[in-house]
Amino acid sequence: MWLTLLLFINGFLWPHLAYWLSLRARDPKATELRNLLLDSALGGVWIALMGLNALPSALIVSMMGMNNVAASGGRFFFRGLLLQMAVMGAMLLLLRLPVSVATTLLQVYICLPMLVVYPVFLGQVTYQTAIKLAQHKRKLMEISTHDGMTGVYNRRHWEHLLRNEYDNCKRYKRMATLLLIDIDHFKTINDTFGHDIGDEALLRVTDELRLTLRASDVIGRFGGDEFAVIMPETPSLNALLAMSRVRDNLQENRELLAPLTAIHISVGIAQYMPEMTSYREWLKAADVALYRAKNGGRGRTEIALASTEAK
């Protein structure tokens, strides 16, 4: 009866208690590792009580070993194995238990289901863990490449994409146009109406860019109130027309951004030129064009006339 009670506690009560302890621990991982070491020790107890019966003993060692390797790698596996062997040896010596390594055919049949089922379940747990890790990796990638508020690419990743586009244009003699877009008087919007309205203005411009531009166009948040767009296979005049549509949409839907009457943008456009020596020169050409648009009264679009303008 005491063996049956011990088996019930070990097999049915202890797993739930261990899970509860880990969930409520200050350091869940450390607590779970201690639980696994205790599992290994209890495995040593059962191996000793079975008199080192070959197949059941090997099954317990392999089950505990799979748990420990999956939880914390090879070093932890050897820690659990040494603890298991130490407890087993102590039980054999202290209780003077008889040793009988022979396994009967009935014992083989009893062990077979666990030999099949346990690795399958462990494989399923490992698969689910791998799926979760892949999802977390995608989320981290999203965080590292996208702007947290607007959802478009952040400046660092957008510049990386711009460098790739420049290399493609130079290597394959492709056409592309670069745009820098600035929300006019954005500081005044924040100071007058508050940062919530300023954030709404940023999201409004982002939505219009996404709705108006093509799926192949690469939108990024270049600064606090500044956006940047790469338009592959697009001449500067087509980019000018696209920005005109964006500006018209911002004017027509002005009531969506109460209490503002409208959002105005200034745009600098620079088409790729073969004589540009780097993507930074291309970027500088668009920046100079944007500077001219802002100095010319804002709410307008300027096109870089030549790459010499960026020098």
NORMO-V342023 format. One record per residue. N is the residue number from 1. RES is the residue in one small letter. NEAR is the number of other C-alpha atoms within 12 Angstrom. D_FIRST is the distance of its C-alpha to the first C-alpha in Angstrom with 1 decimal. Layout:
# NORMO-V342023
n & res & near & d_first
N & RES & NEAR & D_FIRST
N & RES & NEAR & D_FIRST
This chain:
# NORMO-V342023
n & res & near & d_first
1 & m & 7 & 0.0
2 & w & 8 & 3.8
3 & l & 14 & 5.4
4 & t & 12 & 5.0
5 & l & 12 & 6.1
6 & l & 17 & 8.5
7 & l & 19 & 9.8
8 & f & 14 & 10.5
9 & i & 17 & 12.3
10 & n & 24 & 14.1
11 & g & 19 & 15.1
12 & f & 15 & 16.0
13 & l & 15 & 16.6
14 & w & 20 & 18.1
15 & p & 20 & 20.9
16 & h & 15 & 22.2
17 & l & 18 & 22.2
18 & a & 28 & 24.0
19 & y & 21 & 26.5
20 & w & 16 & 27.2
21 & l & 21 & 27.8
22 & s & 21 & 30.1
23 & l & 16 & 32.1
24 & r & 15 & 32.8
25 & a & 17 & 33.5
26 & r & 11 & 37.0
27 & d & 13 & 36.7
28 & p & 17 & 34.3
29 & k & 19 & 34.8
30 & a & 19 & 34.0
31 & t & 22 & 30.9
32 & e & 27 & 29.7
33 & l & 29 & 30.5
34 & r & 26 & 28.3
35 & n & 30 & 25.5
36 & l & 36 & 26.0
37 & l & 32 & 26.1
38 & l & 26 & 22.7
39 & d & 31 & 21.5
40 & s & 37 & 23.0
41 & a & 32 & 21.4
42 & l & 32 & 17.9
43 & g & 39 & 19.1
44 & g & 35 & 19.9
45 & v & 35 & 16.5
46 & w & 34 & 15.1
47 & i & 36 & 18.2
48 & a & 34 & 17.6
49 & l & 31 & 14.0
50 & m & 28 & 15.5
51 & g & 27 & 18.3
52 & l & 30 & 21.0
53 & n & 25 & 20.8
54 & a & 22 & 24.1
55 & l & 28 & 23.9
56 & p & 34 & 20.6
57 & s & 32 & 21.6
58 & a & 25 & 25.0
59 & l & 30 & 23.7
60 & i & 35 & 21.8
61 & v & 36 & 24.9
62 & s & 26 & 27.2
63 & m & 30 & 25.4
64 & m & 38 & 25.3
65 & g & 34 & 28.8
66 & m & 30 & 30.2
67 & n & 33 & 28.8
68 & n & 31 & 30.4
69 & v & 25 & 33.7
70 & a & 25 & 34.1
71 & a & 27 & 33.5
72 & s & 22 & 35.8
73 & g & 16 & 37.2
74 & g & 16 & 37.2
75 & r & 15 & 37.1
76 & f & 24 & 34.0
77 & f & 27 & 32.4
78 & f & 22 & 33.2
79 & r & 25 & 31.8
80 & g & 38 & 28.5
81 & l & 34 & 28.5
82 & l & 22 & 29.5
83 & l & 28 & 26.8
84 & q & 34 & 24.2
85 & m & 28 & 25.6
86 & a & 22 & 25.8
87 & v & 28 & 22.2
88 & m & 33 & 21.2
89 & g & 26 & 23.7
90 & a & 20 & 22.6
91 & m & 27 & 18.9
92 & l & 24 & 20.3
93 & l & 17 & 22.7
94 & l & 14 & 20.8
95 & l & 16 & 17.6
96 & r & 14 & 19.9
97 & l & 20 & 17.7
98 & p & 17 & 19.3
99 & v & 22 & 21.3
100 & s & 19 & 21.6
101 & v & 19 & 23.7
102 & a & 17 & 24.4
103 & t & 21 & 23.3
104 & t & 15 & 23.2
105 & l & 11 & 25.1
106 & l & 12 & 22.0
107 & q & 20 & 20.5
108 & v & 20 & 23.9
109 & y & 15 & 24.0
110 & i & 16 & 20.6
111 & c & 23 & 22.0
112 & l & 17 & 25.4
113 & p & 15 & 24.9
114 & m & 22 & 23.7
115 & l & 22 & 26.7
116 & v & 16 & 29.0
117 & v & 15 & 27.6
118 & y & 21 & 26.8
119 & p & 23 & 30.3
120 & v & 16 & 31.9
121 & f & 17 & 30.2
122 & l & 25 & 31.0
123 & g & 17 & 34.6
124 & q & 14 & 34.9
125 & v & 18 & 33.9
126 & t & 19 & 36.4
127 & y & 16 & 39.0
128 & q & 14 & 38.6
129 & t & 16 & 38.9
130 & a & 15 & 42.1
131 & i & 14 & 43.5
132 & k & 14 & 43.0
133 & l & 14 & 44.6
134 & a & 14 & 47.5
135 & q & 14 & 48.0
136 & h & 14 & 48.0
137 & k & 14 & 50.4
138 & r & 15 & 52.7
139 & k & 15 & 52.6
140 & l & 14 & 53.5
141 & m & 16 & 56.3
142 & e & 18 & 57.5
143 & i & 20 & 57.5
144 & s & 19 & 59.3
145 & t & 24 & 62.1
146 & h & 25 & 62.7
147 & d & 27 & 64.2
148 & g & 19 & 61.6
149 & m & 22 & 63.9
150 & t & 30 & 66.0
151 & g & 21 & 63.7
152 & v & 33 & 66.5
153 & y & 33 & 66.5
154 & n & 31 & 66.8
155 & r & 28 & 69.8
156 & r & 21 & 68.2
157 & h & 25 & 66.8
158 & w & 31 & 69.9
159 & e & 28 & 72.2
160 & h & 20 & 70.1
161 & l & 27 & 70.7
162 & l & 36 & 74.4
163 & r & 24 & 74.7
164 & n & 22 & 73.2
165 & e & 35 & 75.7
166 & y & 36 & 78.6
167 & d & 24 & 77.6
168 & n & 21 & 77.5
169 & c & 30 & 80.9
170 & k & 22 & 82.5
171 & r & 12 & 81.0
172 & y & 14 & 81.5
173 & k & 17 & 84.5
174 & r & 21 & 82.7
175 & m & 26 & 83.7
176 & a & 37 & 81.6
177 & t & 39 & 82.3
178 & l & 53 & 80.7
179 & l & 52 & 80.8
180 & l & 47 & 80.2
181 & i & 47 & 79.9
182 & d & 41 & 80.2
183 & i & 41 & 79.8
184 & d & 32 & 83.1
185 & h & 23 & 83.0
186 & f & 31 & 79.2
187 & k & 20 & 79.3
188 & t & 17 & 81.5
189 & i & 28 & 79.0
190 & n & 22 & 76.2
191 & d & 13 & 78.4
192 & t & 15 & 79.9
193 & f & 20 & 77.1
194 & g & 18 & 74.0
195 & h & 17 & 71.4
196 & d & 18 & 69.7
197 & i & 26 & 72.9
198 & g & 30 & 73.4
199 & d & 24 & 70.0
200 & e & 27 & 70.9
201 & a & 42 & 74.1
202 & l & 39 & 72.2
203 & l & 29 & 69.9
204 & r & 34 & 72.9
205 & v & 45 & 74.7
206 & t & 36 & 71.6
207 & d & 21 & 71.2
208 & e & 30 & 74.9
209 & l & 38 & 74.7
210 & r & 25 & 71.7
211 & l & 19 & 73.4
212 & t & 24 & 76.8
213 & l & 29 & 76.1
214 & r & 20 & 74.7
215 & a & 14 & 71.2
216 & s & 16 & 72.4
217 & d & 30 & 73.9
218 & v & 36 & 71.9
219 & i & 42 & 71.7
220 & g & 41 & 70.7
221 & r & 37 & 70.9
222 & f & 32 & 73.3
223 & g & 22 & 73.4
224 & g & 25 & 73.0
225 & d & 34 & 75.4
226 & e & 33 & 76.3
227 & f & 40 & 75.1
228 & a & 44 & 75.8
229 & v & 46 & 76.0
230 & i & 47 & 76.5
231 & m & 39 & 78.2
232 & p & 32 & 78.2
233 & e & 25 & 81.1
234 & t & 28 & 82.9
235 & p & 25 & 86.4
236 & s & 32 & 87.2
237 & l & 24 & 89.1
238 & n & 25 & 86.2
239 & a & 36 & 84.1
240 & l & 31 & 86.8
241 & l & 21 & 86.6
242 & a & 30 & 82.9
243 & m & 40 & 83.2
244 & s & 26 & 85.9
245 & r & 21 & 83.5
246 & v & 33 & 80.8
247 & r & 32 & 83.4
248 & d & 23 & 84.6
249 & n & 25 & 81.1
250 & l & 33 & 80.5
251 & q & 23 & 83.8
252 & e & 17 & 83.1
253 & n & 21 & 79.6
254 & r & 21 & 80.6
255 & e & 16 & 79.3
256 & l & 20 & 75.7
257 & l & 25 & 75.9
258 & a & 19 & 77.1
259 & p & 18 & 78.8
260 & l & 25 & 80.2
261 & t & 18 & 83.1
262 & a & 28 & 82.5
263 & i & 40 & 81.0
264 & h & 36 & 83.5
265 & i & 42 & 82.8
266 & s & 41 & 84.8
267 & v & 45 & 84.2
268 & g & 44 & 85.3
269 & i & 49 & 85.3
270 & a & 47 & 85.8
271 & q & 45 & 86.0
272 & y & 45 & 85.0
273 & m & 32 & 88.0
274 & p & 24 & 88.1
275 & e & 19 & 89.9
276 & m & 25 & 86.9
277 & t & 22 & 85.6
278 & s & 25 & 82.1
279 & y & 35 & 79.8
280 & r & 25 & 80.6
281 & e & 29 & 84.3
282 & w & 43 & 83.4
283 & l & 39 & 81.3
284 & k & 30 & 84.2
285 & a & 36 & 86.6
286 & a & 44 & 84.5
287 & d & 36 & 84.1
288 & v & 32 & 87.9
289 & a & 37 & 88.4
290 & l & 39 & 86.1
291 & y & 30 & 88.0
292 & r & 26 & 91.2
293 & a & 29 & 89.7
294 & k & 26 & 88.7
295 & n & 18 & 92.0
296 & g & 16 & 93.8
297 & g & 18 & 92.6
298 & r & 25 & 89.0
299 & g & 31 & 87.8
300 & r & 30 & 89.2
301 & t & 40 & 88.3
302 & e & 38 & 90.0
303 & i & 37 & 90.0
304 & a & 38 & 90.3
305 & l & 22 & 93.6
306 & a & 24 & 93.1
307 & s & 29 & 90.8
308 & t & 20 & 93.3
309 & e & 24 & 92.4
310 & a & 30 & 89.1
311 & k & 19 & 90.8
